[in-house]
Amino acid sequence: MKPVAIKDLKETVGRLAKQFSKATQQRLDVLRQSLNKTGSQDQKIAVPTWEGLEFILIKNVIRIESSSNYSRLVFANGESLLVTKQLKEFEELLTPYRFCRVQ
């Protein structure tokens, strides 16, 4: 432990508040853009699995969870699929289809 100067603490909190505000604004901008230019969720995406590529109907995906360097796709019917693609890649791919990252 070490003593903290109030002035330094206030400056740090102010800097962090600006950073969070900027990040929140960026997320809102991405959401607005995705709402304006939507793709059809009747399209399919190819996802790499242990057995090769599997084609998934976008509208059947209800969420995607990070699992280290893999992602778990969860479907409307309750099934899930572990794929060899990182969550960041899905975020970039599915933003036009009204998917957004929740942290």
N, CA, C and O of each residue as an XYZ file, in Angstrom:
412
protein
N       0.850     -1.169      0.000
C       0.000      0.000      0.000
C       0.890      1.224      0.000
O       2.007      1.205      0.518
N       0.381      2.274     -0.583
C       1.108      3.530     -0.554
C       0.104      4.666     -0.522
O      -1.028      4.509     -0.979
N       0.505      5.798      0.008
C      -0.419      6.927      0.093
C      -0.720      7.485     -1.297
O       0.119      7.448     -2.196
N      -1.929      8.000     -1.446
C      -2.376      8.543     -2.720
C      -2.650     10.029     -2.547
O      -3.329     10.446     -1.609
N      -2.114     10.812     -3.460
C      -2.391     12.247     -3.444
C      -3.774     12.473     -4.046
O      -4.079     11.940     -5.113
N      -4.598     13.243     -3.383
C      -5.974     13.505     -3.841
C      -5.976     14.092     -5.250
O      -6.807     13.717     -6.078
N      -5.054     15.008     -5.526
C      -4.987     15.638     -6.853
C      -4.738     14.582     -7.928
O      -5.402     14.577     -8.965
N      -3.776     13.685     -7.678
C      -3.473     12.622     -8.637
C      -4.663     11.688     -8.834
O      -4.946     11.260     -9.953
N      -5.345     11.379     -7.756
C      -6.507     10.510     -7.823
C      -7.618     11.149     -8.659
O      -8.238     10.480     -9.486
N      -7.868     12.436     -8.444
C      -8.896     13.142     -9.218
C      -8.547     13.166    -10.701
O      -9.419     12.970    -11.547
N      -7.273     13.404    -11.022
C      -6.855     13.434    -12.427
C      -7.034     12.060    -13.070
O      -7.491     11.954    -14.208
N      -6.674     11.022    -12.340
C      -6.798      9.658    -12.856
C      -8.254      9.286    -13.079
O      -8.603      8.711    -14.110
N      -9.092      9.610    -12.124
C     -10.525      9.320    -12.269
C     -11.101     10.096    -13.449
O     -11.919      9.558    -14.196
N     -10.692     11.338    -13.627
C     -11.154     12.142    -14.761
C     -10.743     11.538    -16.095
O     -11.535     11.489    -17.037
N      -9.486     11.073    -16.166
C      -8.988     10.440    -17.388
C      -9.763      9.156    -17.688
O     -10.144      8.907    -18.832
N      -9.993      8.350    -16.662
C     -10.741      7.109    -16.853
C     -12.172      7.377    -17.292
O     -12.709      6.669    -18.144
N     -12.784      8.390    -16.715
C     -14.161      8.736    -17.094
C     -14.229      9.120    -18.569
O     -15.174      8.747    -19.264
N     -13.239      9.859    -19.048
C     -13.209     10.247    -20.471
C     -13.036      9.022    -21.352
O     -13.685      8.903    -22.390
N     -12.151      8.101    -20.935
C     -11.920      6.890    -21.725
C     -13.178      6.034    -21.805
O     -13.526      5.541    -22.878
N     -13.863      5.854    -20.675
C     -15.095      5.060    -20.678
C     -16.177      5.748    -21.496
O     -16.942      5.087    -22.198
N     -16.244      7.048    -21.409
C     -17.230      7.796    -22.177
C     -16.982      7.619    -23.672
O     -17.917      7.427    -24.449
N     -15.705      7.685    -24.064
C     -15.349      7.524    -25.476
C     -15.682      6.110    -25.949
O     -16.237      5.933    -27.034
N     -15.351      5.114    -25.148
C     -15.632      3.725    -25.521
C     -17.135      3.490    -25.636
O     -17.593      2.810    -26.554
N     -17.896      4.048    -24.708
C     -19.354      3.905    -24.751
C     -19.915      4.573    -25.997
O     -20.809      4.029    -26.646
N     -19.398      5.742    -26.332
C     -19.862      6.456    -27.522
C     -19.547      5.657    -28.778
O     -20.361      5.606    -29.700
N     -18.369      5.029    -28.824
C     -18.005      4.220    -29.984
C     -18.949      3.028    -30.130
O     -19.352      2.686    -31.242
N     -19.298      2.404    -29.023
C     -20.228      1.268    -29.076
C     -21.607      1.703    -29.561
O     -22.252      1.007    -30.346
N     -22.044      2.858    -29.083
C     -23.337      3.376    -29.532
C     -23.310      3.698    -31.022
O     -24.291      3.459    -31.726
N     -22.199      4.238    -31.503
C     -22.069      4.543    -32.928
C     -22.145      3.274    -33.769
O     -22.808      3.247    -34.806
N     -21.464      2.223    -33.317
C     -21.501      0.946    -34.035
C     -22.924      0.397    -34.055
O     -23.387     -0.106    -35.078
N     -23.609      0.495    -32.928
C     -24.989      0.017    -32.862
C     -25.886      0.795    -33.814
O     -26.697      0.202    -34.526
N     -25.747      2.129    -33.834
C     -26.547      2.947    -34.754
C     -26.277      2.572    -36.203
O     -27.207      2.451    -37.001
N     -25.000      2.386    -36.546
C     -24.643      2.017    -37.913
C     -25.243      0.672    -38.293
O     -25.757      0.501    -39.399
N     -25.175     -0.273    -37.373
C     -25.697     -1.600    -37.693
C     -27.213     -1.585    -37.841
O     -27.773     -2.374    -38.602
N     -27.875     -0.692    -37.119
C     -29.330     -0.586    -37.264
C     -29.701      0.040    -38.599
O     -30.765     -0.251    -39.144
N     -28.839      0.896    -39.132
C     -29.116      1.564    -40.404
C     -28.828      0.685    -41.605
O     -29.506      0.797    -42.626
N     -27.840     -0.182    -41.505
C     -27.489     -1.035    -42.647
C     -27.533     -2.493    -42.223
O     -26.513     -3.085    -41.870
N     -28.692     -3.042    -42.263
C     -28.855     -4.411    -41.780
C     -28.722     -5.406    -42.920
O     -29.119     -5.139    -44.055
N     -28.166     -6.536    -42.597
C     -28.114     -7.642    -43.533
C     -29.246     -8.594    -43.199
O     -29.839     -8.520    -42.123
N     -29.532     -9.461    -44.102
C     -30.598    -10.432    -43.873
C     -30.084    -11.552    -42.980
O     -29.034    -12.136    -43.249
N     -30.824    -11.850    -41.921
C     -30.421    -12.930    -41.032
C     -30.780    -14.291    -41.619
O     -30.567    -15.320    -40.978
N     -31.323    -14.300    -42.836
C     -31.576    -15.562    -43.525
C     -30.320    -16.061    -44.232
O     -30.323    -17.135    -44.833
N     -29.253    -15.281    -44.158
C     -27.988    -15.690    -44.769
C     -27.256    -16.674    -43.856
O     -27.547    -16.789    -42.666
N     -26.309    -17.368    -44.452
C     -25.509    -18.325    -43.693
C     -24.075    -17.831    -43.608
O     -23.596    -17.094    -44.469
N     -23.398    -18.263    -42.536
C     -21.974    -18.006    -42.407
C     -21.261    -19.351    -42.290
O     -21.814    -20.323    -41.776
N     -20.033    -19.382    -42.773
C     -19.220    -20.585    -42.667
C     -18.359    -20.459    -41.424
O     -17.658    -19.462    -41.249
N     -18.408    -21.462    -40.562
C     -17.597    -21.437    -39.345
C     -16.721    -22.684    -39.303
O     -17.180    -23.789    -39.589
N     -15.448    -22.492    -38.940
C     -14.541    -23.636    -38.877
C     -14.744    -24.445    -37.604
O     -14.747    -23.891    -36.505
N     -14.910    -25.735    -37.751
C     -15.040    -26.647    -36.616
C     -13.909    -27.676    -36.706
O     -13.070    -27.617    -37.605
N     -13.901    -28.609    -35.770
C     -12.871    -29.653    -35.787
C     -12.983    -30.521    -37.032
O     -11.986    -31.077    -37.493
N     -14.184    -30.639    -37.575
C     -14.406    -31.530    -38.709
C     -14.409    -30.821    -40.048
O     -14.646    -31.460    -41.073
N     -14.150    -29.512    -40.073
C     -14.171    -28.753    -41.320
C     -15.081    -27.546    -41.184
O     -15.305    -27.056    -40.077
N     -15.605    -27.063    -42.300
C     -16.506    -25.912    -42.274
C     -17.943    -26.362    -42.075
O     -18.391    -27.360    -42.640
N     -18.646    -25.605    -41.264
C     -20.076    -25.842    -41.080
C     -20.804    -24.547    -41.422
O     -20.377    -23.469    -41.007
N     -21.889    -24.640    -42.168
C     -22.642    -23.463    -42.573
C     -23.821    -23.278    -41.630
O     -24.653    -24.169    -41.463
N     -23.874    -22.094    -41.016
C     -24.837    -21.803    -39.961
C     -25.772    -20.687    -40.431
O     -25.321    -19.675    -40.967
N     -27.055    -20.876    -40.229
C     -28.036    -19.839    -40.511
C     -27.964    -18.793    -39.399
O     -28.134    -19.126    -38.226
N     -27.716    -17.543    -39.755
C     -27.479    -16.488    -38.775
C     -28.661    -16.329    -37.822
O     -28.461    -16.104    -36.628
N     -29.878    -16.441    -38.325
C     -31.046    -16.205    -37.471
C     -31.208    -17.264    -36.378
O     -31.971    -17.059    -35.433
N     -30.496    -18.398    -36.494
C     -30.578    -19.435    -35.473
C     -29.617    -19.211    -34.312
O     -29.721    -19.879    -33.284
N     -28.676    -18.269    -34.470
C     -27.688    -17.995    -33.425
C     -28.282    -16.979    -32.449
O     -28.678    -15.883    -32.847
N     -28.341    -17.354    -31.159
C     -28.875    -16.398    -30.177
C     -27.768    -15.706    -29.390
O     -27.977    -14.620    -28.851
N     -26.586    -16.333    -29.322
C     -25.438    -15.672    -28.697
C     -24.165    -16.440    -29.037
O     -24.194    -17.600    -29.447
N     -23.046    -15.738    -28.848
C     -21.737    -16.346    -29.051
C     -20.910    -16.025    -27.818
O     -20.800    -14.867    -27.414
N     -20.335    -17.054    -27.227
C     -19.557    -16.892    -25.998
C     -18.090    -17.150    -26.295
O     -17.749    -18.027    -27.088
N     -17.235    -16.384    -25.653
C     -15.799    -16.585    -25.788
C     -15.377    -17.784    -24.951
O     -15.859    -17.988    -23.837
N     -14.475    -18.563    -25.508
C     -13.922    -19.708    -24.797
C     -12.446    -19.803    -25.168
O     -12.054    -20.622    -25.999
N     -11.629    -18.948    -24.535
C     -10.197    -18.843    -24.827
C     -10.016    -18.419    -26.287
O     -10.507    -17.361    -26.680
N      -9.332    -19.212    -27.084
C      -9.136    -18.866    -28.501
C     -10.222    -19.472    -29.393
O     -10.082    -19.509    -30.616
N     -11.283    -19.937    -28.783
C     -12.410    -20.517    -29.494
C     -13.661    -19.720    -29.171
O     -13.640    -18.834    -28.317
N     -14.747    -20.036    -29.854
C     -16.039    -19.421    -29.555
C     -17.091    -20.510    -29.514
O     -17.016    -21.496    -30.248
N     -18.072    -20.322    -28.648
C     -19.189    -21.255    -28.556
C     -20.431    -20.548    -29.077
O     -20.876    -19.549    -28.512
N     -20.985    -21.081    -30.167
C     -22.222    -20.554    -30.716
C     -23.378    -21.267    -30.027
O     -23.400    -22.495    -29.947
N     -24.334    -20.494    -29.533
C     -25.513    -21.060    -28.881
C     -26.709    -20.777    -29.788
O     -26.926    -19.644    -30.218
N     -27.475    -21.825    -30.067
C     -28.578    -21.728    -31.017
C     -29.927    -21.662    -30.314
O     -30.052    -21.999    -29.137
N     -30.928    -21.222    -31.057
C     -32.281    -21.064    -30.523
C     -32.851    -22.390    -30.015
O     -33.683    -22.387    -29.107
N     -32.433    -23.495    -30.567
C     -32.957    -24.794    -30.135
C     -32.234    -25.346    -28.900
O     -32.513    -26.466    -28.471
N     -31.302    -24.562    -28.325
C     -30.601    -24.974    -27.118
C     -29.269    -25.665    -27.360
O     -28.481    -25.835    -26.429
N     -29.011    -26.063    -28.589
C     -27.738    -26.703    -28.910
C     -26.628    -25.660    -28.972
O     -26.893    -24.463    -29.081
N     -25.379    -26.128    -28.902
C     -24.245    -25.225    -29.036
C     -23.167    -25.903    -29.865
O     -23.176    -27.119    -30.058
N     -22.241    -25.089    -30.350
C     -21.172    -25.584    -31.209
C     -19.895    -24.817    -30.893
O     -19.889    -23.586    -30.914
N     -18.816    -25.536    -30.599
C     -17.524    -24.922    -30.343
C     -16.792    -24.798    -31.676
O     -16.622    -25.782    -32.395
N     -16.360    -23.576    -31.998
C     -15.703    -23.338    -33.282
C     -14.331    -22.721    -33.068
O     -14.062    -22.090    -32.046
N     -13.472    -22.920    -34.057
C     -12.094    -22.441    -33.976
C     -11.978    -21.040    -34.575
O     -11.232    -20.811    -35.526
N     -12.726    -20.125    -34.000
C     -12.697    -18.731    -34.419
C     -12.875    -17.889    -33.166
O     -13.694    -18.221    -32.309
N     -12.117    -16.801    -33.048
C     -12.216    -15.961    -31.863
C     -13.443    -15.057    -31.917
O     -13.960    -14.744    -32.989
N     -13.892    -14.650    -30.741
C     -15.070    -13.799    -30.627
C     -14.902    -12.499    -31.410
O     -15.859    -12.012    -32.012
N     -13.712    -11.944    -31.407
C     -13.449    -10.690    -32.133
C     -13.777    -10.834    -33.620
O     -14.309     -9.908    -34.231
N     -13.464    -11.978    -34.193
C     -13.750    -12.205    -35.605
C     -15.255    -12.238    -35.865
O     -15.730    -11.715    -36.874
N     -16.003    -12.858    -34.944
C     -17.458    -12.873    -35.076
C     -18.040    -11.476    -34.917
O     -18.997    -11.110    -35.600
N     -17.455    -10.699    -34.012
C     -17.925     -9.333    -33.793
C     -17.840     -8.536    -35.093
O     -18.785     -7.835    -35.457
N     -16.719     -8.642    -35.786
C     -16.537     -7.926    -37.050
C     -17.470     -8.458    -38.133
O     -18.009     -7.689    -38.929
N     -17.656     -9.755    -38.161
C     -18.470    -10.393    -39.197
C     -19.966    -10.129    -39.022
O     -20.685     -9.939    -40.003
N     -20.435    -10.119    -37.763
C     -21.881    -10.100    -37.520
C     -22.461     -8.748    -37.126
O     -23.670     -8.647    -36.914
N     -21.646     -7.713    -37.021
C     -22.172     -6.388    -36.675
C     -23.269     -5.934    -37.648
O     -24.267     -5.370    -37.198
N     -23.129     -6.155    -38.956
C     -24.210     -5.741    -39.869
C     -25.521     -6.508    -39.671
O     -26.552     -6.119    -40.219
N     -25.489     -7.584    -38.899
C     -26.672     -8.409    -38.681
C     -27.281     -8.166    -37.297
O     -27.976     -9.025    -36.753
N     -27.014     -7.004    -36.746
C     -27.556     -6.559    -35.453
C     -27.043     -7.364    -34.270
O     -27.741     -7.506    -33.266
N     -25.857     -7.880    -34.377
C     -25.182     -8.477    -33.224
C     -24.316     -7.386    -32.606
O     -23.716     -6.586    -33.325
N     -24.250     -7.350    -31.300
C     -23.348     -6.408    -30.638
C     -22.700     -7.099    -29.461
O     -23.274     -8.005    -28.856
N     -21.508     -6.663    -29.149
C     -20.755     -7.273    -28.058
C     -21.210     -6.712    -26.716
O     -21.303     -5.497    -26.540
N     -21.487     -7.592    -25.788
C     -21.911     -7.208    -24.447
C     -20.812     -7.635    -23.481
O     -20.384     -8.789    -23.467
N     -20.369     -6.676    -22.675
C     -19.274     -7.007    -21.745
C     -19.728     -6.905    -20.335
O     -18.946     -7.147    -19.416
